[in-house]
């Protein structure tokens, strides 16, 4: 075909149909291939550790828990530490109650004998003279343990900054 005729046919075919005619494509040396659909880029997904960092950030924001834990308190008296801990305890407890519903793993009285229904190591930690078989009929409850019955954290706004527990604060004068 004449190049001018090919140009006009190509131009008007693409203009009106959005496609290049098969005979024009073949005369130009193109082969027909099926277009592969382009998958949309997946949005970043929240990971379990993002929630852990988020709850630390909330505890830092509400009670300055991380500041307290990271500070060397050896120079302070017991009275000073005790005074600081009382407010920290109340604020941290209120924050946990706001975002988590916690319950004991075993609802019993600590120091009393408890029969073990399950030896699941994620929920029961055996201490002391543990039988080799791993089965223990029971023992003294030393700690009830904790499990989260409900977690109601706010959505993570930006996964790009999910590792930031608390931003640095700069006062501009």
C-alpha positions, 0 to 999 in steps of 0.5 A: 500500500501507498504510505499516504493511504496507510497514514490516512487509514491509520489516522481515521481508524484510530480516531473513530474506532481507537484501533489500528486495522489488522491489514494496515498493521500487517502491512507495516510489519506489526503482529497482533498480540493480545494486550495484557491487562495491567494490574492496579498497584496494590495499596500498602497493607497494614502489618501486625507490627504496625498495630504494636507501634501504634499502641506504643504511640498512643501510650506515648501521646497520652501518658508519655510512657516511652519517655518514662521507660527510656529515662534513667531513673537511678538518680531519682528518689523512690518518692519522686519515682512513685509520684511520677508513676501514679499519674503515668499508671492512671493515664496508661490504664485509661488509654488501654481501657479506651482502645483494648478490652482485656481479660484474664487468660485464666479467671482464678485467684492467684496463689490457688490450685488450678487444673489445666484444661490445655497445655497451649504454650501461647496461653499457659506457661508452666513453671517449676517442676514441669513433667517431661511429658509436658502434661501437667494436671495443674498447679498454683496460679502465679499470674492470670495472664492477659488476652485481648478480647477486643481491639479498637484502634483508630485506622493507621493514617499513613503506612509510610510513617507507621514506624514512628512512635512519636514525632520529634518536637521542635519549638520555633522561637 
